[in-house]
Amino acid sequence: MFPVCLNANQLPLVNEAGFLTDEHGTFTHLTRTLEQLHVFIFVTAGTIYVTESDVDYTLQAGDYLFLHANQLHFGKYPFEPHTSWYYLHFYKQEPINDTPLEVERATFMTPSDYYDKSLCLPKTGHIEKAYLITDLFDQLLKSKRDGSVKQSIDAYQLLYEIYRQHQKLNNDTQPVIDHVYEVIEATRGKATGKDFSQALHLNYSYLSTVFKQTTGQTIQQAKNSYLIEQAIKLFRYESLNVTEVSDRLQFANPYYFSRVFKQVTGFSPTQYLKQQRD
């Protein structure tokens, strides 16, 4: 079962979207091949039967399925009475970047290559909290009056939520990572290894390894990123100078603060302040 993949830096361009109900169980899925369009189906009640590439799918409430562009799909049996479902047709994208997008907390400044990745969604699955999808689908359908681009923006939000739910479902370490960030924020970036161990009841060496493997950065780098985010807010909204910000954030001295600032942002605090004034 091949996943449907999207470029993270492109909108899934909507061709058609809607919500249908089969009260009497008389509808059988259409037999067709859509050369340029992927189809996404999300069932809210009843049962849908659909076949693609000789694989039979039975979809019930909370289940979803992607049907691939240029693949024959059809229905062998009528739907059950009182079946209802959302559907979305969107154009396939080419080429697709091979690097998967990591679901992570946004940094204060994001490099452009972060977006040059792919969102590969499982061909089929189940959403426990169906309202997460139905609310987004309702928003997508309402936005039709605002034009196709707005619908495509909402379609991205919908498909990204499915991607995010799948990533969380298959990431046993995510609660640990979230807790590490919570400790960083609660201690305003000053947490020690002992603080993390006591808060999470885990060995700090183990925490450091898991955090690095999952996020691609060390806990110290995450702490530094948090502190520099706070520094930028102080520069922007309180008009403090470098020494004042360094003191406010309890750095050892302005020189060390400037070094960390450049490690995180790529330029010095002085260069940053000059950019803000120009």
C-alpha positions as CSV (number, residue, x, y, z in Angstrom):
1,M,0.0,0.0,0.0
2,F,1.9,3.1,-1.3
3,P,1.4,6.3,0.6
4,V,0.3,9.6,-1.0
5,C,3.2,12.1,-0.8
6,L,3.0,15.9,-1.0
7,N,5.7,18.5,-1.1
8,A,5.7,20.3,2.2
9,N,6.3,23.6,0.5
10,Q,3.4,23.4,-2.0
11,L,-0.3,23.6,-1.6
12,P,-2.4,20.5,-2.5
13,L,-4.4,22.2,-5.2
14,V,-8.1,21.4,-4.8
15,N,-10.1,20.2,-7.8
16,E,-13.3,19.3,-5.8
17,A,-14.5,18.6,-2.3
18,G,-17.8,17.7,-0.7
19,F,-19.9,15.8,1.8
20,L,-22.4,13.1,0.8
21,T,-24.9,10.8,2.5
22,D,-26.4,7.6,1.2
23,E,-29.6,7.1,3.3
24,H,-30.9,4.0,1.6
25,G,-27.7,2.1,0.8
26,T,-28.1,2.4,-3.0
27,F,-24.8,4.0,-3.9
28,T,-21.8,1.9,-5.2
29,H,-18.5,3.6,-5.6
30,L,-17.9,4.9,-9.1
31,T,-15.6,3.0,-11.5
32,R,-13.0,5.4,-12.8
33,T,-9.4,6.3,-13.3
34,L,-8.5,9.9,-12.4
35,E,-5.2,10.6,-14.3
36,Q,-4.1,13.8,-12.4
37,L,-6.1,13.6,-9.2
38,H,-5.6,11.9,-5.8
39,V,-8.9,11.2,-3.9
40,F,-9.2,11.4,-0.1
41,I,-12.2,9.8,1.6
42,F,-13.1,10.2,5.2
43,V,-16.1,8.2,6.5
44,T,-18.3,9.7,9.3
45,A,-21.0,7.0,9.5
46,G,-21.9,3.6,7.9
47,T,-19.6,1.6,5.6
48,I,-18.0,2.2,2.3
49,Y,-16.6,-0.5,0.0
50,V,-14.0,0.4,-2.6
51,T,-11.3,-1.5,-4.5
52,E,-8.1,-0.2,-6.0
53,S,-5.3,-2.2,-7.6
54,D,-7.1,-5.5,-6.7
55,V,-7.1,-4.5,-3.0
56,D,-10.5,-4.3,-1.3
57,Y,-11.0,-1.6,1.4
58,T,-13.8,-1.5,3.9
59,L,-14.1,1.9,5.5
60,Q,-16.2,2.6,8.6
61,A,-16.7,5.7,10.8
62,G,-13.4,7.4,11.5
63,D,-11.6,5.6,8.7
64,Y,-9.9,7.3,5.8
65,L,-8.4,6.2,2.4
66,F,-6.3,7.8,-0.3
67,L,-6.9,6.7,-3.9
68,H,-4.0,7.3,-6.1
69,A,-4.0,9.3,-9.3
70,N,-4.0,7.2,-12.5
71,Q,-5.1,4.1,-10.7
72,L,-8.4,2.3,-11.4
73,H,-10.8,2.2,-8.5
74,F,-14.3,1.0,-8.2
75,G,-16.9,-0.4,-5.8
76,K,-18.0,-4.1,-5.7
77,Y,-20.8,-3.6,-3.2
78,P,-23.4,-0.9,-2.3
79,F,-22.7,1.2,0.7
80,E,-24.5,0.5,3.9
81,P,-27.7,2.6,4.6
82,H,-27.1,5.9,6.4
83,T,-23.5,6.1,5.2
84,S,-22.0,9.6,5.1
85,W,-18.5,10.7,4.0
86,Y,-16.4,13.6,3.1
87,Y,-14.3,13.6,-0.1
88,L,-11.4,15.7,-1.5
89,H,-10.0,15.6,-5.0
90,F,-6.6,17.3,-5.3
91,Y,-3.9,17.4,-8.1
92,K,-0.9,15.2,-7.7
93,Q,2.5,16.9,-7.4
94,E,5.8,16.2,-9.2
95,P,8.5,15.8,-8.3
96,I,8.3,14.9,-4.6
97,N,11.2,15.5,-2.2
98,D,12.5,12.3,-0.6
99,T,13.2,13.8,2.8
100,P,10.3,13.5,5.3
101,L,9.2,16.6,7.2
102,E,9.8,16.3,11.0
103,V,6.8,17.4,13.1
104,E,8.5,19.6,15.6
105,R,8.2,22.9,17.5
106,A,8.9,25.9,15.3
107,T,12.0,27.8,16.0
108,F,11.9,31.6,16.2
109,M,13.7,31.8,12.8
110,T,13.3,28.9,10.4
111,P,15.8,28.3,7.5
112,S,14.3,27.9,4.0
113,D,15.6,24.4,3.6
114,Y,13.4,23.2,6.5
115,Y,10.4,23.3,4.1
116,D,12.0,21.5,1.2
117,K,10.7,18.1,2.4
118,S,7.7,15.8,1.9
119,L,4.6,14.9,3.7
120,C,3.9,11.2,3.1
121,L,0.5,10.2,4.4
122,P,-0.5,6.5,5.0
123,K,-2.8,5.2,2.3
124,T,-5.4,4.3,4.9
125,G,-5.9,4.7,8.6
126,H,-8.3,5.6,11.4
127,I,-8.7,8.8,13.3
128,E,-9.9,8.4,16.9
129,K,-10.8,12.0,17.4
130,A,-12.9,12.4,14.3
131,Y,-13.9,15.9,15.1
132,L,-10.3,17.0,14.3
133,I,-10.9,16.1,10.7
134,T,-14.6,16.9,10.3
135,D,-14.1,20.4,11.7
136,L,-11.3,21.0,9.1
137,F,-13.4,19.5,6.3
138,D,-16.3,21.8,7.2
139,Q,-14.0,24.8,7.1
140,L,-12.7,23.6,3.7
141,L,-16.2,23.3,2.3
142,K,-17.2,26.7,3.6
143,S,-14.2,28.4,2.1
144,K,-15.4,27.5,-1.4
145,R,-17.0,31.0,-1.4
146,D,-13.6,32.5,-0.8
147,G,-12.1,30.8,-3.9
148,S,-10.0,27.9,-4.9
149,V,-6.7,29.1,-3.4
150,K,-8.3,29.5,0.1
151,Q,-9.7,26.0,-0.3
152,S,-6.3,24.7,-1.1
153,I,-4.9,26.4,2.0
154,D,-7.5,24.7,4.1
155,A,-6.8,21.4,2.3
156,Y,-3.1,21.7,3.3
157,Q,-4.3,22.2,6.9
158,L,-6.5,19.1,6.7
159,L,-3.8,16.9,5.3
160,Y,-1.1,18.2,7.6
161,E,-3.3,17.3,10.6
162,I,-3.6,13.7,9.3
163,Y,0.2,13.6,8.9
164,R,0.7,15.0,12.4
165,Q,-1.7,12.5,13.9
166,H,0.1,9.7,12.2
167,Q,3.5,10.9,13.3
168,K,2.4,11.2,16.9
169,L,0.9,7.8,16.8
170,N,4.2,6.3,15.6
171,N,6.5,8.3,17.9
172,D,6.7,6.8,21.4
173,T,9.2,9.4,22.5
174,Q,7.1,12.5,21.7
175,P,5.7,12.8,25.3
176,V,9.3,12.8,26.6
177,I,10.3,15.5,24.0
178,D,7.3,17.6,24.9
179,H,8.1,17.3,28.6
180,V,11.7,18.5,28.0
181,Y,10.4,21.6,26.2
182,E,8.0,22.2,29.1
183,V,10.9,22.1,31.6
184,I,12.9,24.5,29.5
185,E,10.0,26.9,29.4
186,A,9.2,26.5,33.1
187,T,12.8,27.2,34.1
188,R,13.2,30.0,31.5
189,G,16.0,28.1,29.9
190,K,18.0,27.6,33.0
191,A,17.2,23.9,33.7
192,T,20.1,21.7,34.7
193,G,20.6,18.0,34.0
194,K,19.3,17.3,37.5
195,D,16.2,19.4,36.9
196,F,15.4,17.3,33.8
197,S,16.0,14.0,35.5
198,Q,13.8,14.9,38.5
199,A,11.0,16.2,36.4
200,L,10.9,13.3,34.0
201,H,12.1,10.6,36.3
202,L,14.7,9.5,33.7
203,N,18.4,9.4,33.5
204,Y,19.7,12.6,31.9
205,S,22.1,10.7,29.6
206,Y,19.2,8.7,28.3
207,L,17.1,11.9,27.9
208,S,19.9,13.6,26.0
209,T,20.2,10.7,23.6
210,V,16.5,10.4,22.9
211,F,16.1,14.2,22.5
212,K,19.0,14.4,20.0
213,Q,17.8,11.4,18.0
214,T,14.2,12.8,17.8
215,T,14.8,16.5,17.3
216,G,18.3,16.6,15.7
217,Q,19.5,19.0,18.4
218,T,20.9,18.7,21.9
219,I,19.0,19.8,25.0
220,Q,21.6,22.6,25.4
221,Q,20.9,23.8,21.9
222,A,17.2,23.8,22.6
223,K,17.8,25.8,25.8
224,N,19.9,28.3,23.8
225,S,17.2,28.6,21.2
226,Y,14.7,29.3,23.8
227,L,16.9,32.0,25.4
228,I,17.6,33.7,22.1
229,E,13.9,33.8,21.3
230,Q,13.4,35.6,24.6
231,A,16.3,37.9,23.7
232,I,14.8,38.9,20.4
233,K,11.5,39.6,22.1
234,L,13.3,41.9,24.6
235,F,15.1,43.7,21.7
236,R,11.9,44.2,19.8
237,Y,9.4,45.1,22.5
238,E,11.5,46.6,25.3
239,S,14.2,48.3,23.3
240,L,17.0,47.0,25.6
241,N,20.6,47.0,24.6
242,V,23.0,43.9,24.4
243,T,24.3,44.2,28.0
244,E,20.8,44.7,29.4
245,V,19.4,41.7,27.6
246,S,22.4,39.6,28.6
247,D,21.8,40.6,32.3
248,R,18.1,40.0,32.1
249,L,18.5,36.5,30.8
250,Q,21.3,35.8,33.3
251,F,24.1,35.1,30.8
252,A,27.6,35.1,32.4
253,N,28.6,38.2,30.4
254,P,27.6,40.0,27.2
255,Y,30.4,38.3,25.2
256,Y,29.1,34.8,25.9
257,F,25.5,36.0,25.2
258,S,26.7,37.4,21.8
259,R,28.4,34.1,21.0
260,V,25.3,32.1,21.7
261,F,23.1,34.6,19.8
262,K,25.3,34.1,16.7
263,Q,25.3,30.3,17.1
264,V,21.5,30.3,17.1
265,T,20.7,33.0,14.5
266,G,23.8,33.2,12.3
267,F,24.6,36.8,13.1
268,S,25.6,38.9,16.2
269,P,23.2,40.9,18.4
270,T,24.7,44.1,17.0
271,Q,24.0,43.0,13.4
272,Y,20.5,42.0,14.4
273,L,19.8,45.4,16.0
274,K,21.3,47.2,12.9
275,Q,18.9,45.3,10.7
276,Q,16.0,46.3,12.9
277,R,16.9,50.0,12.6
278,D,17.6,50.0,8.8
